Amino acid sequence: MKILHLDKNHPLLLNQLNDLGFINHEDYTSSKSEIETKIPDYDGIIIRSRFTIDQQFLEAATNLKFIGRVGAGLENIDGSFAEKKGVYLISAPEGNRNAVGEHALGMLLSLFNKLNKADHEVRQGKWLREANRGVELDGKTVGLIGYGNMGKAFAKKLRGFDVEVLCYDIKDRVGDENCKQVSLKELQEQADVLSLHTPQTELTLNMINSEFIKAFKKSFWLINTARGKSVVTSDLVEALKTKKILGAGLDVLEYEKSSFENLFKNSNRKDEEMPEAFRYLINANNVLLTPHVAGWTVESDIKLAQTIVDKIKAKFC
């Protein structure tokens, strides 16, 4: 079987697939249309998020048996059409779930203790102790939306704290010893913290909007290490201004390109062209921003690649 690698990944992926007898070719620079001309020669594709695998691409891939996505989500692949064509889809949420859980916890603790604000002030020679008085996580209720690999990893990290962890998920009976599954209404009534762990689907696009936010009984903190387009940024900013949302840790933004490699389509975008809501976020002391790296650790690089190899081996060897 011949596999075309469209994104660079940890070397173990290529090395182990070679050892298993697969023929591996790499193309990290050709355009999508150029790839389409040669894709009939391949049985498999390995990709991160370089471009969308749509119906046109899949129709050209006449011999394709599988697509391996080195990451958690599959939203950049036309899954329903792939399924019709008998193309097996492989993702690797097991590979970076621990990294995401740790990142979400780090963001939450940083927000509670104003670490980014305090660090910036001390570097400017300001020693403002009272202004940087924090709050403790103990005694809080943490609500998770989505309780798959990522949600479970975050809940596990919270076991060392005296907190109640609740989750809402479209699947029944996903709760466990680390988290109690509840209705969305109950979560909105009780949560002090909301953390998103959902894939990008029609149900989650623009999910966190004004109506959704206002349904929370208490003011709350928001953590998003899932997908940027789940949050309507302008509605988030309004809630930050009114203190309905007390602070936000955002590893993802709705403005990201689908490849996740750039924040805006035009990477040279001038400040005056930036959305007003984004300008607010980058100047807010109670907002913590990272560039879609929650699952992007030294260890997850290895684990993601190994997960893809193991799943290909189990299916095709």
Solvent accessible surface area in square Angstrom, and as a share of the most:
residue,aa,sasa,rsa
1,M,73,0.32
2,K,61,0.26
3,I,0,0.00
4,L,0,0.00
5,H,3,0.01
6,L,0,0.00
7,D,16,0.08
8,K,139,0.59
9,N,37,0.19
10,H,50,0.22
11,P,82,0.51
12,L,25,0.13
13,L,1,0.01
14,L,39,0.20
15,N,85,0.44
16,Q,59,0.26
17,L,0,0.00
18,N,78,0.40
19,D,124,0.64
20,L,62,0.31
21,G,58,0.56
22,F,14,0.06
23,I,91,0.46
24,N,25,0.13
25,H,73,0.32
26,E,99,0.45
27,D,14,0.07
28,Y,58,0.22
29,T,129,0.75
30,S,29,0.19
31,S,53,0.34
32,K,53,0.23
33,S,72,0.46
34,E,96,0.43
35,I,0,0.00
36,E,25,0.11
37,T,112,0.65
38,K,69,0.29
39,I,0,0.00
40,P,42,0.26
41,D,87,0.45
42,Y,14,0.05
43,D,22,0.11
44,G,0,0.00
45,I,0,0.00
46,I,0,0.00
47,I,3,0.02
48,R,54,0.20
49,S,9,0.06
50,R,54,0.20
51,F,29,0.12
52,T,55,0.32
53,I,1,0.00
54,D,48,0.25
55,Q,84,0.37
56,Q,120,0.53
57,F,0,0.00
58,L,0,0.00
59,E,91,0.41
60,A,30,0.23
61,A,1,0.01
62,T,92,0.53
63,N,80,0.41
64,L,13,0.06
65,K,87,0.37
66,F,0,0.00
67,I,0,0.00
68,G,0,0.00
69,R,24,0.09
70,V,8,0.05
71,G,6,0.05
72,A,34,0.27
73,G,9,0.09
74,L,60,0.30
75,E,51,0.23
76,N,25,0.13
77,I,13,0.06
78,D,46,0.24
79,G,28,0.27
80,S,77,0.50
81,F,37,0.15
82,A,0,0.00
83,E,133,0.60
84,K,166,0.70
85,K,73,0.31
86,G,59,0.56
87,V,8,0.05
88,Y,87,0.33
89,L,46,0.23
90,I,4,0.02
91,S,18,0.12
92,A,0,0.00
93,P,23,0.14
94,E,64,0.29
95,G,1,0.01
96,N,18,0.09
97,R,97,0.35
98,N,57,0.29
99,A,8,0.07
100,V,8,0.05
101,G,0,0.00
102,E,96,0.43
103,H,41,0.18
104,A,0,0.00
105,L,29,0.14
106,G,40,0.38
107,M,5,0.02
108,L,0,0.00
109,L,55,0.27
110,S,12,0.08
111,L,16,0.08
112,F,3,0.01
113,N,62,0.32
114,K,72,0.30
115,L,98,0.49
116,N,47,0.24
117,K,35,0.15
118,A,23,0.18
119,D,67,0.35
120,H,105,0.47
121,E,19,0.08
122,V,75,0.43
123,R,190,0.70
124,Q,103,0.46
125,G,70,0.67
126,K,98,0.41
127,W,188,0.66
128,L,83,0.41
129,R,192,0.70
130,E,117,0.52
131,A,51,0.39
132,N,27,0.14
133,R,163,0.59
134,G,34,0.33
135,V,62,0.36
136,E,132,0.59
137,L,8,0.04
138,D,72,0.38
139,G,65,0.63
140,K,46,0.19
141,T,15,0.09
142,V,0,0.00
143,G,0,0.00
144,L,0,0.00
145,I,5,0.03
146,G,7,0.07
147,Y,3,0.01
148,G,38,0.36
149,N,47,0.24
150,M,28,0.12
151,G,0,0.00
152,K,78,0.33
153,A,12,0.09
154,F,0,0.00
155,A,0,0.00
156,K,121,0.51
157,K,54,0.23
158,L,1,0.01
159,R,153,0.56
160,G,76,0.73
161,F,61,0.26
162,D,102,0.53
163,V,29,0.17
164,E,79,0.35
165,V,14,0.08
166,L,1,0.00
167,C,0,0.00
168,Y,64,0.24
169,D,24,0.12
170,I,129,0.65
171,K,137,0.58
172,D,111,0.58
173,R,219,0.80
174,V,26,0.15
175,G,32,0.31
176,D,54,0.28
177,E,150,0.67
178,N,26,0.13
179,C,6,0.03
180,K,115,0.49
181,Q,50,0.22
182,V,14,0.08
183,S,63,0.41
184,L,52,0.26
185,K,140,0.59
186,E,51,0.23
187,L,0,0.00
188,Q,16,0.07
189,E,70,0.31
190,Q,60,0.27
191,A,1,0.00
192,D,20,0.10
193,V,0,0.00
194,L,0,0.00
195,S,0,0.00
196,L,0,0.00
197,H,14,0.06
198,T,17,0.10
199,P,82,0.51
200,Q,51,0.22
201,T,58,0.34
202,E,163,0.73
203,L,131,0.65
204,T,11,0.06
205,L,76,0.38
206,N,81,0.42
207,M,36,0.16
208,I,0,0.00
209,N,49,0.25
210,S,37,0.24
211,E,142,0.63
212,F,24,0.10
213,I,3,0.02
214,K,152,0.64
215,A,55,0.42
216,F,4,0.02
217,K,157,0.67
218,K,78,0.33
219,S,46,0.29
220,F,0,0.00
221,W,32,0.11
222,L,0,0.00
223,I,0,0.00
224,N,0,0.00
225,T,13,0.07
226,A,9,0.07
227,R,25,0.09
228,G,7,0.07
229,K,75,0.32
230,S,1,0.01
231,V,8,0.05
232,V,33,0.19
233,T,4,0.03
234,S,66,0.42
235,D,32,0.16
236,L,1,0.01
237,V,9,0.05
238,E,96,0.43
239,A,7,0.06
240,L,7,0.03
241,K,107,0.46
242,T,86,0.50
243,K,141,0.60
244,K,47,0.20
245,I,0,0.00
246,L,60,0.30
247,G,1,0.01
248,A,0,0.00
249,G,0,0.00
250,L,4,0.02
251,D,2,0.01
252,V,3,0.02
253,L,22,0.11
254,E,51,0.23
255,Y,42,0.16
256,E,21,0.10
257,K,72,0.30
258,S,63,0.41
259,S,16,0.11
260,F,47,0.19
261,E,110,0.49
262,N,57,0.29
263,L,59,0.29
264,F,14,0.06
265,K,182,0.77
266,N,84,0.43
267,S,82,0.53
268,N,128,0.65
269,R,82,0.30
270,K,128,0.54
271,D,77,0.40
272,E,127,0.57
273,E,90,0.40
274,M,39,0.17
275,P,36,0.23
276,E,127,0.57
277,A,15,0.12
278,F,11,0.05
279,R,80,0.29
280,Y,70,0.27
281,L,1,0.01
282,I,77,0.39
283,N,121,0.62
284,A,19,0.14
285,N,96,0.49
286,N,55,0.28
287,V,7,0.04
288,L,32,0.16
289,L,59,0.29
290,T,37,0.21
291,P,109,0.69
292,H,41,0.18
293,V,45,0.26
294,A,2,0.02
295,G,12,0.11
296,W,152,0.53
297,T,53,0.31
298,V,119,0.69
299,E,106,0.47
300,S,1,0.01
301,D,64,0.33
302,I,73,0.37
303,K,82,0.35
304,L,14,0.07
305,A,0,0.00
306,Q,55,0.24
307,T,20,0.11
308,I,0,0.00
309,V,3,0.02
310,D,70,0.36
311,K,62,0.26
312,I,0,0.00
313,K,102,0.43
314,A,89,0.69
315,K,107,0.45
316,F,54,0.23
317,C,95,0.57
